[in-house]
Amino acid sequence: MATTDIDVLLVGGGIMSATLAILLHRLDPQLHICMVEQLEDVALESSDALNNAGTGHAGYCELNYTPQDKHGDIHIRRALEINAAFEVSLQCWSTLAKEGILDAAGFIQRVPHLSAVWGEQNSAFLRKRHTLLQAHPLFADMQWSDQPATLNDWMPLMMAGRKQAASMAATCVEYGSDVNFGALTRQLVAYLKTRPNFTLLTQSHVSKLKRSATRERSFWQVRVQHLPSGQTQSFNTPFVFLGAGGGALPLLQQSGIPEAHGYGGFPVSGQWLICNNPELIHQHHAKVYSQAAVGAPPMSVPHLDTRLIQGKPALLFGPYAGFTTRFLKQGSRFDLAKSVKFKNIKSLLGACRHNVDLTKYLIKEVFQSHEQRMQALRVFLPDANGKDWSLAHAGQRVQIIKRCHQHWGKLEFGTEIVASEDGSLAALLGASPGASVSVKAMLDVLQRCFAARMQSASWQERLKALIPSYGESLIDDAALLARVRRETLTTLNLAP
């Protein structure tokens, strides 16, 4: 069996691998890049329009990014960081759109981002949050109101039939966005396929990942099996990226790198109520987020969500979380069991011990009836009719479990990069804000795995051309932020 030498092997055909591929191609068009995807096309798992939240996560509406401590203080740093990271994505997409590589209308739309709460205490929290955020240039355009007339302008469908509108408050950012990450991924990969040094292998999976070395160099031996035929193909490569969503953890464990020790995964499934009444769909044009139920994971923050799927507007409510043992939507029921290893068993036990309430919550979610799900929706839409809504299964998320000296192991809900010390392998674990900050996340991979080349003048120049704010802080430089935001909002048609 012949072995092919390549420069980069990407496992997974989602937004992360596509983003890393486009960055590497722009930095060095001579690199030979191979992408391996298990399904029949790219972006059919976590990046798919239904499986992904579709929200351009910028901290505008997500209340879990501004936690309140026991003293009543609201912390906004994470919201600032996520907003700045999303701006990096917008700049990259804007540059590619101006060059004709991306069609902005095909993957991103302006959809206002709102946070809505009920009750005096929650309204006071939202107003305080607004005051803190609006004082920073990143959030200067955020509006707040508790006036029924204004709320009716922002979300007329939610205000219809509501008797206690005076106890409701909301914030609004007009240039929020809905991003179809599946469509974006397919546009990026379609362009890459026209380049001579890029190869896409679909319906294929990595069956072997092994570190090897000769006197001259060290490299990864990767065996890829083509599922329809059963034939295998071997590659030698100095760099592997595991961007396979829930499939990244098993391969990371197979790699044997010390940095992977202690990592485990906690799979959570998602479900949505989808509106099938066109009249209702056209009465709502916003992403309205509220507060998660006590004990619920951050990914279960309820929201009434306008999306554009395959060019058509859709209205979804959820997500409803559920427990699963699969790491991928089309994965195996034994994924969780197979991920239990000697080197992570302590982390898993510690995380289980300290998340009993979360497990109970997920089991309760699984056994909800349609009417119980409708009751949660009626907090947003008091007159919601169960006949107008049907349940659909969304994507899988594998939350991170990692070592913790105090509790043995802890469960985290963010996104994390695990990389080998020599920079030859990197894996992306976790979920939200995930896809929205894909460009910033993949720049972090480049910094850790291509450190020397990232310092070269040619790579610095090319990154600056692709991302005008590269190397500078959008959090600290208001003039820079104003300049790049004006450009991206115009190019991507997000300006109100």
Helices and strands as residue ranges (DSSP letters): E 3-5, E 8-11, H 15-27, E 33-36, G 63-65, H 77-98, G 104-106, E 108-110, E 113-118, H 120-134, G 137-139, E 143-145, H 148-154, H 156-159, G 165-167, E 168-173, E 177-179, H 181-192, E 198-201, E 204-213, E 218-226, E 232-237, E 240-242, G 245-247, H 248-255, G 258-260, E 264-275, H 278-281, E 287-289, G 298-300, E 303-309, E 312-323, H 335-338, H 345-353, H 356-366, H 370-377, G 386-388, E 389-404, E 408-412, E 415-419, E 425-430, G 434-437, H 438-449, H 451-454, H 457-466, H 478-491
